[in-house]
Amino acid sequence: MTRLKSLSLALGLVAIGWAAAPASAAQTNVAVAANFTDAAKEIASAFKQKTGHEAVLSFGSSGQLYAQITQDAPFQILLSADDERPKKLVDEGLGVETGRFTYAVGKLVLWSKAAGTVNGEETLKAAAFNKISIANPTAAPYGAAAIEAMKALRIYDALQPKIVQGNSIAQAFQFIDTGNAELGFIAASQLAGNDSGSRWTVPQTLYTPIRQDAVLLKKGQGQEAAVAFMAFLKGPEARAIILKFGYAGDGS
C-alpha cells in the first residue's frame, strides 16, 4: 500500500510538472550584434526559464549579420547595434515594420587595461601611444561612433596612422585585452563587472546616439517563440538586464 501511495504521488508530481511546462516549447534563431553578447545570453536564459522557449543566438557585427540575412540566413530576429539596418530590412521586405523598436542605447568608452593610461580626451590629444583599437566603422556602429568622436575632437587625422580595426566590437576589445593596442574605443557593456584599467565614457555630444534596434524578420512572423522573445525583450525582466549592462533600455 505504501508503495502504491508513493507511485501515485510520483505520478501526480509528474503531472503537475507537465501542466506547468509550456504546451509547445519552441526555439527561435536570433542574430545579435557583438556588443550585446553578454546581455543577450542572460536575456535568453531568463526567457527560457520563463517561457520554456529557446533563443538560439548567433553573434557578429551588425553589417555582417545584415549581409547574412539578405542572403537568406535562417534568422528570425535581428538585434542590431544600430537603427539603420533594421529599417533597411523592413524597407527591403525582409523585416516586419510593426516588429521594429529600439531595445537599447549604447555608450562608447575609451578603455585601457593599464591603470592611469586613459585620462579623458587629453589622452587622445597627447597621442602618447602606438596603437588605438576601434571596430570596423563600415560594419560596426561603435566603430563609426569612435571615428565621429575623434573628428569632433579634431584629432582623427593625427591618430589615423595609429588605428587598428577589429572586424567587430568584440575583436576591438580583444586587441586591447591582449596588448595588441594600448587602448581603444569599445562598448560600455563590455566592461560590465570589470573595474580593471582606466577608462573614459565618451560624452554623447561627440557622436550620434547609438540606438540599437530589434526587428522581427519575415521568417519569424507568426512563429510562437520569435514573437514571444520580442515581447520578452520589451518586458521588465529584459529591461533590468539591459540596464545592468550599462545601456539605456527604453530608447530615450
Buried (B, 14 or more C-beta within 10 A) or exposed (E): EEEEEEEEEEEEEEEEEEEEEEEEEBBBBBBBBBBBBBBBBBBBEBBBEEBBBBBEBEBBBBBBBBBBBEEEBEBBBBBBBBBBBBBBBBEEEBBBEEBBBBBBBBBBBBBBBEEEBBEEBEBBEEEEBEBBBBBBBEBBBBBBBBBBBBEBBEBBEEBEEBBBBBBBBBBBBBBBBEEBBBBBBBBBBBBEEEEEBBBBBBEBEBBEBBBBBBBBBBBBBEBBBBBBBBEBBEBEBBBEBBBBBBBBBEBE
